[in-house]
Structures are given as structure tokens and as C-alpha cells.
Amino acid sequence: MSFFHALLSQVRQLLVDLDNYFLFDEFEQPMGTLINAYTPPKGTTPVVLGGTHAITSVETLLASSAGLILYHVGADDYVFEGVFQNSSNTASMRIDMRYADNIPTTTHRIIFDFNSGNARLREYNGSGTTPTQTITDARTLPTGEHFLRVECIGTSVRAFLDGVLYVTMTTAVTTGQYMAVYGDTIFQYHSYYIFPGALFANGVIDLTSHCWFARQKLVYDDTNNKSYIGQHHNDGTGYTQHVLTFDHATGTMTTVKVGTVSEHDDHNEPSILVRNKGAYNDNRLFICYAEHGKSVNIRYRISTNPLDASAFGSESTYQVAAPGSGNFYVTYPSCFQASNGDIYIFYRETVNGWAYVKSTDGGATFGGRVLFFYGGGARGYLTFYQSPVDPDIIHMLGSNGHPDNTYAVAIYGFYFDCSGDTVHQLDGTNVTGSMPLVNSSMTLLMSTTLPDTAWFEDVVVDENGDSRYLMTKIPNAKNDNYLTKELWYCECVSGVVSTPTKIHTAAAKYMDTKRVPTTGGIAAYPPNSCFSRSNPSIIYASKEVSGVCELFKIVRNSPTEFTSFQLTENSPCDQWRPFASAATERNLFFLHKRFYYDYQNFDSQMLCNITA
């Protein structure tokens, strides 16, 4: 117990030191009571407590000083989120929420708990011991690590376990600002957050995620001022592919499930386009998606009506190889339409490299695969941007490997010309005969030397048809487990590449929320950046400020000079993975991260939107 007290004391001191940053009010003791030698903070800003904290007793927190911790959250609406681990599937765990008045008044309580194989929401009105309503879902809690989310917003109370909605209730009582967490000693909370509901003001959809490789992620239509977004989202039935329709005039959004890939993996986000060129210009939406390296299938659907994501035709499947052919498993399908109406899907195969398939009938059928990129190393990566000057030109930004490869990764650029299905170096040299491309066939943008390594983030093409690039350099990566991520820039004008320039240190921390990152693959994730889709001289980037990544607007003054403006501040957790629309208002989307253990465990991210 002394270790536990000491740990809490250290965390308390840390929070005091960060008082000015988080804008906490002074700590106070409710009713003069100390909870585990820790007095609860008071205020409207989120309370964040990390580390491992054992729940020390099953005793009622109202009746004794035992338990994990008690909060005066200072807001009627709030969300509790935590990552916990249990060592027995018969464990009980409980969260008490919305006490109507000061502790220990019990006129109104909402309790969520696990007990005897059930997940339960119970509401008490008055001082009696019998709940006024109980919502139960039979649920054995498997031994191991779990993510829990309980939200009290307005009259709605919902509880999610590992991203799946299990129990929900409606309550008429919306007041009460205290909460407690306690349970058996066999529970351990690795970390937990408490968010006042006001922090969700910029949120447009919760329980969602995306990666930064598949393109196009978003298409904007200026005739109706709406963006159509492909997103990996959990609507309460698990993570699948959705199309979000966002109205930039009103800030409202609708969502429809389109995908059948239910794997919990943000690499399974869909790619989307509007058929608006050549022989197929009916403005219908085309969307494609795949499992992350587990199937030979590319799946795709076409909307029933123009610029309308409310209904899609049946799912079609294209097999790039015989089922079970592991070297051909598909990831990151990225779709584009050429000027004549042909549709291309570029995608990564597990071992072989990157290939494409082409449809000449608007996406009804696709021809045979063409392997065009290998990269010269294991697990090469690509991302894409279609030129606004010539839609047949698709610029590609790639690496000759993953940062966790044993060698120093280099970054390259080249482009694909749909008019003849040819590939070219940035100076125009035709290297189609060298497919699948390797290092010597592409234009070098940035090289590194061990122990440094690199990755990439975004590419854009300006009004002159020249390309610009955002890249990640990871200095000393092989010695400090990829801790520091730097944002670098270069551009190619008339076939000549500028010297790469460092914009800033994006983060000197791990972007996943594992206690100790153990693999370079996850530790190497940058907070990410993107170009504006209406002005290529504007960059939106996530950058660490006092331990939390905030969003910045960066203006390119020259290839080597930039001016930076901070967009978000005092965020309770990282704001990361931005992507932009060409709209003039509400144009920037990003993830409010909260918890992101890795690409297969991200049960608490919210997609947010601001004008930038």
C-alpha cells in the first residue's frame, strides 16, 4: 500500500506542476475526506491521470476512504474512458456517476458495473437501495486488457466495452457532478480520462479512426458545399467502413455503413471518388476497401444516386489472385478516375509490392493486375495525389521500406500517367520499362543514414503542376526506439527537387498510448501533417506542445522558410492525423485521440472539425 500511496503522491505533484497548463482550479477536499491520500481536483477542464493504479477495495466509496479515486468533475455532462486489465473473468468493477449533490448525498446515482457475468447500468433516485431502472447485458469479461467508455451526455447514458455498445439508458436527471471508480483488487487501470461534455464541441463523429496512406480519403463537391469522407467507424456494432457526408455550411453530418470488413484495424479505411469525368460523369460515388493484408479481395460499391451517400448498390469483389495466396493480400486500396472515365485502384500486396487494376466501364469490372512498384526494400509504402492541372497525372510519394526495417529508409517521388499507363521520374523520364520500380528508378527526395530513418506524410500538386512533399525524419531512431519525429519539406519545380528543409520537431514522444512501446512499427508513427486542398502553400500539422500534440497552420514563405500559427491549445489529449477539404469553412478534420494503443486498438478517437 505504501508504494501505491507514493505513486499517487507523485502523480498529484505532477498535476500540480501542470496546473497552469491544464487550468485546474485548486485541489479541494470534499467534506474534508482524503481518498487514498489524494484529494480530487475541481474544475471544468479534464482530469487526466496516467500510470498503473490498482483498485484497492470493493467497499463502497461513500462509506469509507477505500477505492481508487473520487472526482468533482465540474460539469453535468461528461465521459469516462479507461484502459484496464483484469486477472479473472469473475471480477467485479464499478463506476458511480452523477451524484446529485455533495458527497455523500445519494439522491441520484447512475452506476455502471460488471458483476457475475453481466454488464449493468443502474439508476437510483432517492436514498433507497433498490434501483429505479436496470439495464443488463450478459457479458463475461475475458481476462486481459480492455477499453471501457461510459458517457453521460444530456439524458443519454451509454457504456461501451472494447468499442462495442453494450448497454444504454435514458435518464430524466441530468445534474450531479461527482463520480467514483472502484472494484476488486484484481483490476488495474493503466490510464483513464474524464472529459466534460463541452470538450466535444468540435466533434462530428465518435469511435472512429483512419490511417494516412489510402487516398482519396475525402472528395469535396463545390456545387453543394459538401465533403464525402471514407472513414473506419464504429456505429455500436463494431468497426466497419462508412461514408460520412459533411455539410460545410451547417457543420452537420450524416453517416452510412457501406463496408463488410469488420476487422478492428484502421488500415481498413475506405477510399472514395466521385465519377465525374469522361464517359462516366454521372456524379455517383465510388468507394473501395479491403482487409489489412488478410485477403486477396478488393471490395467496392457505387452509390445509387448522384452525390448521395444514403444508398449504395450491392458490394462487388475483385480477386487479385487465387484465395489464400498470401503474397498478394491487399491493403490500402486507393481509387482515382482518369480524364476518359477509367477508374484505377492502386493497392499494396503483402510481399510483392504495389499493383493497380483498371476499369474501363466505370467500375463495373476490372482488368488484370499490374505490378508497378517494389521500392527496393521490404514493405515499401506509397501515398497519392491527383494533379488538379491534369487529372491523368497521379503523383506518388513513397519509401523503400518501413522505419522498423534494419536499414535507413529513403523517400522517393514519381508519377503515373493514366493516358498511357506509364510511370515517370519527376523530371519526366519514362521508367515504365523498369516496373516494378526500385530505388534507382525513382527520384530521390530525402535519404537518411543509420541510426536515423524516415517515413512520409503527404503530397500535393500546385496550380503549375509542380509537386510538394511532407516527410518524417526520425533521428537516432535505432538507438531510442523511434522517440523523436521531425517534419520535413521539399518540392519539385520543373523536375528539379529542392533540398529538404526541417519545419519543426513534431513530437519527442510515442504517439501510441502503450505504456512502453515495444516495436518500431508503432513507435515510429508521427502525429501527422497534411497540405491544404485549396492552397498548397498552407500546411496543417500536429506538433507537441508541453506533452500534448496541438494543431498548427504553417504558411510556406519559400522552400526553406515557414511561418507557424497555433490553431488548438490546452487540449486534454493529442490532436492528430489532420486531413483537409477544399471548402472555405469548416475545412480541417482531425482526430481527438484520447486512446490509441496501436492500429488494432483505438476505441476512443473522435473525428473533429474546425475552420482553419
Buried (B, 14 or more C-beta within 10 A) or exposed (E): EEEBEEBBEEBBEEBEEBBEBBEBEEBEEBEEBEBBEBBBBBBBBBBBBBEEBBBBBBEBBBEEEBBBBBBBBBBBBBBBBBBBBBEEEBBBBBBBBBBBEEBBBBBBBBBBBBBEEBBBBBBBBEEEEEBEEBBEBEBEBEBEBBBBBBBBBEEEBBBBBBBBBBBBBEBEBBEBBBBBBBBBEBBBBBBBBBBBBEBBEBEBBBBBBBBBBBBBBBBBBEEEBBBBBBBBBBBEEBBBBBBBBBBBEEBEBEBBEBBEBBBBBBBBBBBBBBBBBBEBBBBBBBBBBBBBBBBBBBBBBBBEEBBBBEEBEEBBEBBBBEEEBEEBBBBBBBBBBBEBBBBBBBBBBBEBBBBBBBBBEBBEEBEEBBBBBBBBBBBBBBBBBBBBEBBBBBBBBBBBBBBBBEBBBBBBBBBBBBEEBBBBBBEEEEBBEBBBBBBEBBBBBBBBEEEBBBBBBBBBBBEEBBBBBBBBBBBBBBEEBBBBBBBBBBBBBEEEBBEBBBBBBBBEBBBBBBBEBEEBBBBBBBBBBBBBBEBBBBBBBBBBBEEBBBBBBBBBEEBBEBEEEEBBEEBBBBBBBBBBBBBEEBBBBBBBBBBBBBBEBBBBBBBBBBEB
